[in-house]
Amino acid sequence: MVKNKRDWLILILIIAVVVLLSVLAYLFLIKPALSGLVIQGQNQAIVAIFQQAATCNAIPLTLGNQTLNLVAYECLQQQTQ
């Protein structure tokens, strides 16, 4: 009977160690990698918006049912002259 309790205790400790290692791997490996990808994606989106605005095109930015048309300031000055 004692051996059976000891086996269960060892099994529980192994599971606890695996869970702890999984949490640590997420916190120090997976989460920073995902955050880096999100930041990289945001930077690429901003660069794409600026590149499109440089060609004097109106860029529609939509949030829900609201739309904001983004136009480069230099393009507006060229159109008025």
Buried (B, 14 or more C-beta within 10 A) or exposed (E): EEEEEEEEEEEEEEEEEEEEEEEEEEEEEEEEEEEEEEEEEEEEEEEEEEEBBEEEBEBEEEEEEEEEEEEBEEBEEEEEE
